[in-house]
């Protein structure tokens, strides 16, 4: 017999706030702090894998890559003749 599903409505996971269950599976409608609404599996939120919407995730990835490049070039400039 399956376990009863927990009600995650109103809980916060990273930048996501759970709005409601989506269907009968473990999918949830969520709202990101940026205002976008989407859905995500509950398991990913509970284990910490899903913390924000996909556009925010891509934006953070681009920022980190730019910071790494900048640091690398500054380091190269220090050692240039």
C-alpha positions in Angstrom: 0.0 0.0 0.0 1.3 3.4 -0.9 2.2 6.0 1.7 -0.1 9.1 1.8 1.5 12.0 0.1 2.6 15.0 2.2 1.0 18.4 1.5 3.9 20.6 0.5 1.8 23.7 -0.2 3.3 26.9 1.2 6.7 25.4 1.8 9.9 27.1 0.5 12.7 25.3 -1.2 15.5 27.7 -2.1 13.9 30.3 -4.3 10.8 28.2 -4.9 7.4 28.4 -3.0 5.0 25.5 -3.5 1.6 26.7 -4.7 -0.3 23.4 -5.2 -0.1 19.8 -6.3 -0.1 19.1 -10.0 -2.1 16.0 -10.8 -1.9 12.8 -8.8 1.9 12.3 -9.0 4.6 14.0 -7.0 4.6 17.1 -9.2 4.0 20.5 -7.8 3.2 23.9 -9.1 5.7 26.4 -7.8 6.6 30.1 -8.0 10.2 31.3 -8.1 11.2 34.6 -6.4 11.6 36.1 -9.9 7.9 35.6 -10.4 7.9 32.7 -12.9 5.5 29.9 -12.2 6.4 26.3 -13.3 6.1 22.8 -12.1 8.7 20.4 -10.6 8.9 17.0 -9.1 8.7 17.0 -5.3 11.6 14.7 -4.9 14.1 17.1 -6.5 12.9 19.9 -4.1 13.1 17.8 -1.0 16.7 16.5 -1.6 17.9 20.0 -2.6 18.5 19.4 -6.3 15.8 21.9 -7.4 16.1 25.3 -5.8 15.1 27.8 -8.5 13.4 28.0 -11.9 15.4 27.0 -15.0 16.0 30.6 -16.3 17.3 31.7 -12.9 19.6 28.6 -12.9 21.0 29.5 -16.3 21.5 33.1 -15.2 23.4 32.1 -12.1 25.6 29.7 -14.2 26.5 32.5 -16.6 27.4 34.8 -13.7 29.7 32.1 -12.1 31.4 31.4 -15.5 32.0 35.1 -16.0 33.5 35.5 -12.6 35.8 32.5 -13.2 37.0 34.0 -16.5 37.6 37.4 -15.0 39.6 35.9 -12.1 41.7 33.8 -14.6 42.5 36.8 -16.8 43.4 38.9 -13.8 45.8 36.2 -12.6 47.3 36.0 -16.1 47.8 39.8 -16.2 49.7 39.6 -12.9 52.2 37.2 -14.3 52.6 38.8 -17.7 56.1 40.3 -18.5 
